[in-house]
Amino acid sequence: MPDTNENQARYSQQGTQADGVGFRLARVVVVVCLATGAVLDAAIGAHSGKGTGEFSL
């Protein structure tokens, strides 16, 4: 994803990286139909923090 100010504010960065260096982390959850391989639903959210787990998305 682009390294914009909005993405920096919304998505976390790996703790071992210096600020302003490296990639942002996002959590992506996808529901896939096993018969056809079609994506039925998808969600994207922050990688860490309260309410960012797979069940929350």
N, C-alpha and C positions, 0 to 999 in steps of 0.2 A: 504494500500500500504506500502511497506517497507520504513523504515525511513533512506533512503540513502542521501548522500550529493546532488545528482542530484535531488531527489524529494524535498528536502528542498529548493533548489534554484528555482525550477519551480512552486511548489504549496505552497500556503500561509498557514498560521496557524491562528487559531482563535485568535482575538486580546486580549481576556481575559486570555490566557494561557501564561505562562512564556516561554522564548525561550528554545528550546531543549526538551520541555515537551509537551506531547499531540499528537494529530493526525493531519496530513496534510489534507487539504480540497481540493476537486476537484469537478468540475461541470461536470455532465454527462448528455448528451441529447440523447434520443433514439427515433427513429421513428418505431412504431409498427403497423403491419397490424391488423386492427380490426376484419377481417374475420377469420384469422388463428392464430393470436397471434405471428407471426414470426417477428423477429427484422429485419427491412429493412435497417437501417443505424444507426450508433452510432458515437458519438464524445465525447472526454474527453479533458478538459482544466482546467486552473487555476480557482479558486473559485472567486477571486476578482481582480480588476485592470481594466485598459482600454482594451476594446476589448475582454472581457471574458464572456459576456452575452450569453444567449441562441441563439439569432439571429446571433451573431458572429461565434458561433461554426458551 
